[in-house]
Amino acid sequence: MNSLEIRALTDDAATTALLADLLMDTVASGGSVSFMHPLSPEPARDFWRKSLAAAARGERAVLGAWQDGALAGTVTLLLDFPPNQPHRAEIAKLMTGRDYRGKGVATRLMREAEKLAVEKGRTLLVLDTASEEGAAGLYEKLGFALTGEIPDYALKPHGGLTGTLIYWKRIGAAARTLP
């Protein structure tokens, strides 16, 4: 994946359509990303329009991984937190297209999101992932620590409940000061 390009995404019709397709495919294949199957195009596009508008306001960053002109994956870095939490950011909506899974796309997206969080002065990253079929292995490989599991947290896209695993990682200056 040497030709993989990661960049911040902005709200234009073509990008929104590609993100919507990725979201619908992720949900259809069982990805627990807050939506139920079947997910139709309009709610998927609406979600991304709102997310990209929030990015334009600096409340988040939406990164896309591009391979030969195709959107291979995306991750969102949430940055808008209360005044007592200016030091943290949250990872959300990590998705990789089916044809790009297992090829390092998610790892590259996560590294770029972490780098961006450090650039924004953040020292703590948090995230959650489904207990069943989530990305726990990836997050642990990237140095995230498991805090615990909340059972029956959300519905799976095709029905039934799944728990969520809560992870955290110190980054930037905070990571460098650890013994």
C-alpha positions in Angstrom: 0.0 0.0 0.0 2.8 2.4 -0.7 0.6 4.5 -3.0 -2.0 4.9 -0.2 -2.7 8.6 0.3 -4.3 9.9 3.5 -5.9 13.3 3.6 -8.5 15.3 5.4 -11.9 15.2 3.6 -14.2 18.1 2.8 -17.8 18.3 1.9 -18.4 17.9 -1.8 -21.0 15.7 -3.5 -18.5 13.2 -4.9 -16.7 12.6 -1.5 -20.0 12.5 0.4 -21.3 9.8 -2.1 -18.2 7.7 -1.7 -18.3 8.0 2.1 -22.0 7.0 2.0 -21.3 4.0 -0.1 -18.5 2.9 2.3 -20.9 3.4 5.3 -23.7 1.4 3.7 -21.3 -1.4 2.7 -19.8 -1.5 6.2 -23.2 -1.8 7.8 -24.3 -4.4 5.3 -21.3 -6.5 6.1 -22.1 -6.3 9.9 -19.9 -3.3 10.9 -21.2 -1.8 14.2 -20.9 1.9 13.3 -24.2 3.2 14.8 -26.5 2.3 11.9 -28.9 -0.6 11.2 -29.1 -2.7 8.1 -30.5 -1.9 5.6 -29.1 1.6 5.4 -30.4 3.6 2.5 -28.3 6.3 0.7 -30.0 9.4 1.9 -29.4 8.8 5.7 -25.9 7.8 4.9 -25.2 10.9 2.9 -26.9 13.1 5.5 -24.7 11.6 8.2 -21.5 12.5 6.2 -22.8 15.9 5.3 -23.2 16.7 9.0 -19.9 15.1 9.9 -18.0 17.1 7.2 -19.7 20.3 8.2 -18.5 19.7 11.8 -15.0 19.1 10.4 -15.2 22.5 8.6 -16.0 24.1 12.0 -12.9 22.4 13.5 -15.0 20.1 15.8 -13.6 17.0 14.2 -11.4 15.8 11.3 -12.5 13.2 8.8 -9.6 11.5 7.1 -9.8 9.4 4.0 -7.4 6.8 2.6 -7.2 6.9 -1.2 -5.8 4.0 -3.3 -5.5 4.7 -7.0 -8.4 7.2 -6.9 -10.7 5.0 -4.8 -11.7 5.6 -1.2 -10.2 2.7 0.6 -11.2 3.7 4.2 -11.9 6.5 6.6 -11.6 7.5 10.2 -13.0 10.4 12.2 -11.1 12.2 15.0 -13.6 13.9 17.4 -12.1 17.1 18.8 -15.0 19.0 20.3 -15.1 18.4 24.1 -16.1 20.4 27.2 -13.7 22.9 28.7 -12.5 20.4 31.3 -11.4 17.9 28.5 -9.2 20.0 26.1 -6.5 17.4 26.2 -8.4 14.5 24.7 -9.7 13.3 21.3 -11.8 10.4 20.3 -11.5 8.0 17.4 -14.8 7.2 15.6 -16.1 5.6 12.5 -13.0 3.7 11.4 -14.1 1.9 8.2 -12.1 0.0 5.5 -13.6 -1.0 2.2 -14.0 -4.8 1.8 -11.4 -4.9 -1.0 -8.8 -3.1 1.2 -9.2 -5.0 4.5 -6.1 -6.7 5.8 -3.8 -4.5 3.7 -2.8 -1.9 6.4 -5.3 0.8 5.5 -6.8 0.9 9.0 -3.4 1.0 10.6 -2.3 3.9 8.4 -5.6 5.8 9.1 -5.1 5.3 12.9 -1.5 6.5 12.8 -2.5 9.6 10.9 -5.4 10.3 13.3 -3.0 10.0 16.2 -0.5 12.3 14.5 -3.2 14.9 13.9 -4.4 14.6 17.5 -0.9 15.3 18.7 -0.6 18.3 16.3 -3.8 19.6 17.9 -2.2 19.4 21.3 -4.1 16.3 22.5 -2.5 13.9 24.9 -5.2 11.2 25.3 -7.1 9.2 22.7 -10.2 7.2 23.5 -12.3 4.9 21.5 -14.8 2.0 21.7 -15.3 -1.0 19.5 -17.9 -3.8 19.4 -17.1 -6.8 21.6 -18.1 -9.1 18.7 -16.3 -8.7 15.4 -14.8 -5.3 16.4 -11.3 -4.1 15.8 -9.9 -4.8 19.3 -6.9 -6.6 17.9 -5.9 -3.7 15.8 -6.3 -1.2 18.6 -4.2 -3.3 21.0 -1.5 -3.7 18.3 -1.4 0.1 18.1 -0.8 0.4 21.8 -4.3 1.1 23.1 -5.1 -0.1 26.6 -8.4 -1.9 27.3 -10.4 -0.3 30.2 -13.3 -2.7 30.2 -16.4 -3.9 28.5 -20.0 -2.6 28.7 -22.3 -5.5 27.9 -25.4 -5.1 25.7 -24.3 -1.7 24.6 -25.8 -1.5 21.1 -27.7 -3.4 18.5 -25.7 -5.1 15.8 -26.6 -4.0 12.3 -28.5 -7.2 11.5 -30.0 -7.5 15.0 -29.0 -8.8 18.4 -27.0 -7.0 21.1 -23.3 -6.6 21.4 -21.1 -5.2 24.1 -18.5 -2.5 23.6 -14.9 -2.4 24.6 -13.5 0.9 25.8 -9.9 1.7 25.0 -7.5 4.6 25.7 -3.9 5.6 24.8 -1.6 8.4 26.0 -0.1 10.2 23.0 2.4 13.0 22.3 4.0 14.6 25.4 2.0 12.5 27.8 3.3 9.3 26.1 6.9 10.6 26.3 6.7 11.3 30.1 5.8 7.7 31.1 8.5 5.6 32.8 
